[in-house]
Amino acid sequence: MTSSVSRRSFFGASAGLLLASRTLPAATQAPAGLAAGDSRRANITAAMKLIDKEIAAKLKGKKSVVIKPNIVNTGRQLASTHVDALQGILDYLTDRWKGPVFIAESSAGFTTEGYSNFKYQQAIDDHKKQNVKLIDLNEEAEYEVLHVLNGDLHITPTRLAQRLCDPDAFVVSSAILKTHNTVIATMNIKNMALGAPLHYKRGEAKRWNDKRNYHGGVRQTHYDIMLTAQRLCPNWGVGVIDGYEGMEGNGPNSGTPVPHRVAIASTDFVAADRIGSELMGIDPGALGYLEWCGKVGVGTWTREDIALRGEDPAKLQKKYRLHTDIDRMLQWQGPLTELPPKLG
């Protein structure tokens, strides 16, 4: 099956994405902050400060903060959340939160190796007055079950990290601007949905990985991400996207760097990702999981309903080179005439 969306029309559709939107009443709009500058750490803090009032409202009454980094690759820094992004988040929280903070991840590899390789302990050492701890969600092994669809479109039980489902937690996503080998681009929604499923503990005799449940076909993957986001979103606090150095090409592991020098923050994870896709020069309509999350109420999809504060995105847009499998990925948009290709 061939894609009904050509490369030329795909990129052409993104060219007009950043036109000025009509103004809606502030109460109906999702807030988002966009910052730019020569410091990754400072950009993150600045973007969060632009939505300070909204973050404070969602922090109220919570018992813990859980920062969920993206460590898709425990050995390659470009593919994973930088310690300075965590520093920027902790800097923001310093005078605003006195309770426990957990940096928690379920990496596709062994999470603690990523923590060590990327020097996450430095962020804790630099914030000794805060109660910050590193948690490997796979080793913690506490979960609740969500049934998703597998590649045969049969329901299959999937173990999601309990800590990310805790209603008393204020969850912070620390994501990155990256292209992806299955869903075109990955930011907050993908970080949360694929970071929540667990895999076997170190030394466990039987090896299993519930993340694989999501990689059965391009349509099924978009749907399962949306389904998982529906379950996780009630306790989402703020989604942060570090675009200081994005990734283009064959992401989320093997792409190349894009010096972008931006950061995005929003208490609406869909809104943050919508802005992120525009900054990458990607038609948001190609990201099926993101549009579907908007349609089922996970967050705000309509661009006119996002109240963007800070920098002008039209001046910061870069066109990221997409994965070499982009034509196959876009097949989710057309009619289902054969089994979807298996990617990722």
C-alpha positions in Angstrom: 0.0 0.0 0.0 1.3 3.5 -0.8 0.8 6.6 1.3 -1.8 9.0 0.1 0.3 11.9 1.5 3.4 12.8 -0.5 6.5 14.2 1.1 5.9 17.5 -0.8 2.3 17.9 0.4 3.3 16.8 3.9 6.0 19.5 4.3 3.9 22.0 2.4 1.0 21.6 4.9 3.3 22.6 7.7 4.4 25.8 6.1 1.3 27.8 7.1 0.9 26.3 10.6 2.2 29.3 12.5 -0.2 32.0 11.2 -1.6 34.2 13.8 -4.6 32.6 15.5 -7.8 34.3 16.5 -8.0 35.4 20.1 -10.4 33.4 22.4 -11.3 34.3 26.0 -8.4 33.4 28.3 -10.6 31.1 30.4 -11.1 28.8 27.4 -7.5 28.5 26.3 -4.8 26.1 27.4 -1.7 28.0 28.6 1.7 27.2 27.1 5.1 28.9 27.6 7.8 29.2 25.0 11.3 30.3 26.0 14.6 30.5 24.0 18.2 31.2 24.9 21.7 29.9 25.2 21.1 28.0 28.5 19.2 24.7 28.5 18.7 24.9 32.2 17.5 28.6 32.2 15.2 28.0 29.2 13.3 25.2 31.0 12.8 27.4 34.1 11.8 30.4 32.0 9.2 28.4 30.1 7.7 27.1 33.4 7.6 30.6 34.9 5.5 31.8 32.0 2.7 29.5 33.3 3.5 29.9 37.0 -0.1 30.6 38.1 -1.5 27.5 36.3 1.3 25.2 37.7 0.7 26.5 41.3 -3.1 25.7 41.0 -2.4 22.1 40.0 0.4 21.6 42.6 -2.0 22.5 45.4 -3.0 19.5 47.5 -0.5 17.1 46.0 1.7 14.8 48.2 4.6 14.3 45.8 6.2 15.5 42.6 7.2 12.8 40.1 9.5 13.9 37.3 9.4 11.5 34.4 12.5 11.8 32.1 12.9 10.2 28.7 15.7 7.7 28.7 14.9 5.7 25.6 18.6 5.0 25.3 20.7 4.6 28.4 24.0 5.3 26.6 23.3 8.1 24.1 22.7 11.6 25.6 21.1 13.1 22.5 18.3 10.5 22.8 17.7 11.1 26.5 16.7 13.8 28.9 19.7 15.9 29.8 20.6 16.5 33.5 20.4 20.3 32.9 16.7 19.9 31.9 16.1 18.3 35.3 18.1 21.1 36.9 15.8 23.6 35.3 12.7 21.9 36.6 14.2 21.6 40.1 15.2 25.3 40.0 11.6 26.2 39.3 10.3 24.0 42.1 12.9 25.2 44.7 10.7 28.0 46.2 7.4 26.5 45.2 7.4 22.9 46.5 8.7 21.5 49.9 7.5 17.9 49.6 9.3 14.8 48.2 10.4 14.8 44.5 11.0 11.5 42.7 12.8 11.3 39.4 11.3 8.1 38.0 11.7 6.3 34.8 11.1 2.9 33.2 13.7 2.8 30.5 13.8 0.3 27.7 17.2 -0.7 29.1 18.3 -0.7 32.7 17.2 2.7 34.0 20.0 3.0 36.6 22.6 2.8 33.9 21.0 5.9 32.3 21.0 7.7 35.6 24.7 7.0 36.0 25.7 7.7 32.4 23.8 11.0 32.3 25.0 12.1 35.8 21.5 12.6 37.2 22.9 12.5 40.7 24.4 16.0 40.1 20.9 17.5 40.0 20.2 16.0 43.4 23.5 17.2 44.8 22.8 20.7 43.5 19.4 20.7 45.2 20.3 19.3 48.7 17.6 21.3 50.4 15.0 19.5 48.3 14.0 15.9 49.1 14.9 14.4 45.6 15.3 10.7 45.0 16.0 8.5 41.9 13.5 5.7 41.3 13.8 2.8 38.8 10.2 2.0 38.0 11.1 -1.4 36.6 12.9 -2.4 39.8 10.2 -0.9 42.0 7.8 -3.2 40.1 4.6 -1.7 41.4 1.9 -1.5 38.8 -1.7 -1.5 37.7 -3.0 -3.2 34.6 -4.4 -1.5 31.5 -5.7 -3.6 28.6 -4.5 -2.3 25.2 -4.6 -3.8 21.7 -1.8 -5.9 20.4 -0.7 -6.3 16.8 -3.6 -8.7 16.1 -6.0 -6.1 17.6 -6.7 -8.5 20.5 -6.7 -7.0 24.1 -3.6 -7.7 26.1 -2.8 -6.8 29.7 -0.1 -4.2 30.2 1.6 -3.3 33.5 1.8 0.4 34.0 4.0 1.9 36.7 1.8 2.6 39.8 3.8 5.7 40.7 2.7 7.4 37.4 -0.9 6.5 38.2 -0.9 7.9 41.7 -3.7 10.5 42.1 -1.7 12.2 44.8 1.3 12.8 42.6 2.0 15.9 40.5 3.6 14.4 37.4 6.1 16.3 35.4 7.1 15.1 31.9 10.7 16.0 30.9 10.6 15.3 27.2 12.7 16.2 24.1 11.9 17.4 20.6 12.7 14.2 18.6 11.6 12.5 15.4 10.4 8.9 15.8 10.5 5.6 13.9 6.8 4.8 14.3 4.7 7.8 15.2 6.7 10.5 13.4 7.6 12.7 16.4 7.9 12.1 20.2 7.4 14.6 23.0 5.4 14.6 26.2 2.5 12.2 25.3 4.8 9.6 23.9 7.2 10.0 26.8 4.5 9.3 29.3 2.6 6.5 27.4 5.7 4.4 26.5 7.5 5.2 29.7 4.8 3.8 31.9 4.8 0.2 30.8 7.3 -1.9 32.7 9.7 -4.7 31.9 11.5 -7.4 33.8 13.7 -6.6 36.8 17.4 -7.0 36.7 18.3 -10.7 37.3 14.7 -11.9 36.7 14.8 -15.4 35.1 11.9 -14.7 32.7 12.4 -11.7 30.4 9.3 -9.8 29.5 8.7 -6.2 28.2 5.2 -4.7 28.1 6.4 -1.9 26.0 6.4 -4.3 23.1 2.7 -4.5 23.3 2.6 -1.1 21.7 4.6 -2.0 18.6 2.2 -4.2 16.6 1.4 -1.8 13.7 1.2 1.9 12.9 -2.5 2.3 13.5 -2.6 0.2 16.7 0.4 2.1 18.1 -1.4 5.5 17.8 -4.5 4.1 19.4 -2.7 2.5 22.3 -0.8 5.7 23.1 -4.1 7.5 23.2 -5.6 4.8 25.4 -2.7 4.9 27.8 -2.7 8.7 27.9 -6.4 8.6 28.9 -5.5 6.5 31.9 -2.5 8.6 33.0 -3.6 12.1 32.4 -5.7 12.8 35.5 -2.6 13.5 37.6 -0.4 15.1 34.9 1.0 18.4 36.3 3.2 20.0 33.7 4.7 18.9 30.4 8.1 20.3 29.7 9.9 19.9 26.3 13.6 20.5 26.0 14.4 21.6 22.5 17.8 23.0 23.3 19.3 20.3 21.1 16.6 18.3 19.3 16.9 15.2 17.2 16.0 14.8 13.5 16.3 11.9 11.1 16.2 8.4 12.4 15.0 9.1 15.9 14.3 8.3 18.7 17.7 6.7 19.0 19.8 7.2 15.9 19.0 10.7 14.7 21.3 13.7 14.5 21.3 16.9 16.5 19.4 20.1 15.8 20.6 23.2 17.7 17.2 24.7 18.4 17.7 26.4 21.8 14.1 26.4 22.8 11.9 25.1 25.7 8.1 24.6 26.0 6.0 24.1 29.1 2.3 23.6 29.6 -0.1 22.2 32.1 -1.8 20.7 29.0 0.5 18.0 27.6 -1.4 17.9 24.2 -1.1 21.6 23.8 2.7 21.5 24.6 3.2 18.8 22.0 1.1 20.6 19.4 3.4 23.6 19.8 6.4 21.3 19.7 5.3 19.8 16.4 4.9 23.2 14.8 8.4 24.2 16.0 9.7 21.1 14.3 7.9 22.0 11.0 5.7 18.9 11.2 2.1 18.9 10.3 0.4 18.1 13.7 -2.4 16.3 11.8 0.2 13.6 10.9 0.5 12.7 14.6 -2.5 10.5 14.9 -2.1 9.8 18.6 -1.9 13.5 19.4 -5.0 14.5 17.5 -6.9 11.5 19.0 -5.8 12.6 22.5 -7.4 16.0 21.8 -10.6 14.4 20.5 -11.1 12.2 23.6 -10.3 15.0 26.1 -6.8 14.3 27.2 -5.8 17.8 26.3 -6.2 20.7 23.9 -5.7 20.0 20.2 -7.2 23.0 18.5 -4.4 25.6 17.9 -6.7 28.5 18.4 -7.5 27.2 21.9 -3.8 27.4 23.0 -2.7 30.6 24.8 1.0 30.8 23.9 3.1 33.1 26.1 6.7 34.2 25.6 8.6 33.9 22.3 7.1 34.1 18.8 7.1 30.6 17.4 7.2 31.8 13.8 10.7 33.1 14.5 11.9 29.8 16.1 10.5 27.2 13.7 13.0 24.7 12.1 12.1 22.0 9.6 13.4 18.7 11.1 14.4 16.0 8.7 12.1 13.1 9.3 12.8 9.3 9.6 13.5 7.4 6.4 10.4 5.3 7.1 8.1 8.4 7.0 6.0 7.2 4.0 5.2 3.9 5.7 4.4 5.7 9.0 1.8 7.9 7.2 -0.1 4.8 6.0 -2.2 5.1 9.2 -4.0 8.1 7.5 -5.3 6.1 4.5 -7.8 3.2 4.2 -7.0 -0.1 5.8 -6.5 -2.4 2.8 -3.9 -4.7 4.3 -2.2 -5.5 7.6 -0.4 -2.4 8.9 3.4 -2.4 8.6 5.3 -3.2 11.8 7.7 -0.4 12.6 9.9 0.6 15.5 
